[in-house]
Amino acid sequence: MYFLSIGKFMRNDNLIGLHLLLNIIQEVLVLEMINRDKKKDTNFHRYGNNEKLPDLLDFNKLNYDDKHSLLDYIENLGRHYDRRVATHFPQYESRFEALKISIDASYDALK
């Protein structure tokens, strides 16, 4: 989804790019909930814990008109996701380097 989202945004297909990015954000939120549950040693939440969302999910930083800002947002999201998955699933093999190559190529295309 990262690669598809980047490709769509780079071609200014912002509707599909954002749709894919929102799916990625949803996956990040799921990992955050898993992390919270492990820290609290529960998966039952009757009351909210007033959790603060990670700064990387700050939608004010999501500006699809500024491709550099958008790529930074996706890179930070991808790095966080990759680290969080590796924390919870030791058998996971990082895919972030492949994402970074795609992001760097997209930066180069903007020059």
C-alpha positions as CSV (number, residue, x, y, z in Angstrom):
1,M,0.0,0.0,0.0
2,Y,2.9,2.4,0.7
3,F,4.3,2.0,-2.8
4,L,0.9,2.4,-4.4
5,S,0.0,5.4,-2.3
6,I,3.3,7.1,-3.2
7,G,2.8,6.4,-6.9
8,K,-0.8,7.8,-6.8
9,F,0.3,11.0,-5.0
10,M,3.2,11.5,-7.3
11,R,0.8,11.4,-10.2
12,N,-1.6,13.8,-8.4
13,D,-4.2,11.1,-8.0
14,N,-4.9,12.4,-4.5
15,L,-8.2,10.6,-3.9
16,I,-6.8,7.2,-4.3
17,G,-3.5,8.2,-2.7
18,L,-5.3,9.4,0.4
19,H,-7.5,6.3,0.4
20,L,-4.4,4.1,0.5
21,L,-2.7,6.3,3.0
22,L,-5.7,6.1,5.3
23,N,-5.6,2.3,5.2
24,I,-1.9,2.5,6.2
25,I,-2.8,4.9,9.1
26,Q,-5.5,2.4,10.2
27,E,-2.9,-0.3,10.4
28,V,-0.6,1.9,12.4
29,L,-3.5,2.6,14.8
30,V,-4.1,-1.2,15.2
31,L,-0.4,-1.6,16.2
32,E,-0.8,1.2,18.7
33,M,-3.8,-0.5,20.2
34,I,-1.8,-3.8,20.4
35,N,1.0,-1.9,22.1
36,R,-1.4,-0.3,24.6
37,D,-2.9,-3.6,25.4
38,K,0.5,-5.2,26.1
39,K,1.5,-2.3,28.3
40,K,-1.8,-2.4,30.2
41,D,-1.8,-6.2,30.2
42,T,-5.4,-6.3,29.0
43,N,-7.5,-6.2,25.9
44,F,-10.7,-5.0,27.7
45,H,-11.3,-1.3,27.7
46,R,-14.5,-0.1,29.2
47,Y,-13.2,3.4,29.7
48,G,-10.8,5.4,27.6
49,N,-7.3,6.0,28.8
50,N,-7.1,9.4,27.2
51,E,-4.3,8.2,25.0
52,K,-2.3,10.7,23.0
53,L,-2.0,9.8,19.4
54,P,1.6,9.6,18.1
55,D,2.8,12.8,16.6
56,L,3.4,11.1,13.3
57,L,-0.3,10.8,12.9
58,D,-0.8,14.6,13.1
59,F,-3.0,15.3,10.1
60,N,-1.7,18.9,10.1
61,K,1.5,17.5,8.8
62,L,-0.3,15.8,5.9
63,N,-0.2,18.2,2.9
64,Y,-0.7,16.5,-0.4
65,D,0.1,19.7,-2.3
66,D,3.6,19.7,-0.9
67,K,5.1,16.5,-2.2
68,H,8.2,16.8,0.0
69,S,6.1,17.1,3.1
70,L,3.9,14.2,1.9
71,L,6.9,12.0,1.3
72,D,8.3,12.9,4.8
73,Y,4.9,12.0,6.3
74,I,4.8,8.6,4.6
75,E,8.5,7.9,5.4
76,N,7.9,8.6,9.1
77,L,4.8,6.5,9.1
78,G,6.5,3.7,7.4
79,R,9.5,3.8,9.7
80,H,7.3,3.7,12.8
81,Y,5.1,0.9,11.4
82,D,8.2,-1.2,10.6
83,R,9.7,-0.7,14.0
84,R,6.4,-1.4,15.8
85,V,5.8,-4.6,13.8
86,A,9.3,-5.8,14.5
87,T,8.8,-5.2,18.2
88,H,5.7,-7.4,18.4
89,F,6.7,-10.0,15.8
90,P,10.3,-11.1,16.2
91,Q,10.2,-13.2,13.0
92,Y,9.3,-10.0,10.9
93,E,11.9,-9.0,8.4
94,S,12.1,-5.2,7.9
95,R,10.8,-3.9,4.6
96,F,11.6,-0.3,5.3
97,E,14.8,-0.2,3.2
98,A,12.7,-1.0,0.1
99,L,10.2,1.8,1.0
100,K,13.1,4.2,1.6
101,I,14.4,3.5,-1.9
102,S,11.0,4.2,-3.4
103,I,10.7,7.4,-1.4
104,D,14.2,8.6,-2.3
105,A,13.4,7.9,-6.0
106,S,10.3,10.0,-5.6
107,Y,12.3,12.8,-4.1
108,D,14.7,12.6,-7.0
109,A,11.8,12.8,-9.5
110,L,10.7,16.1,-7.9
111,K,14.1,17.7,-8.7
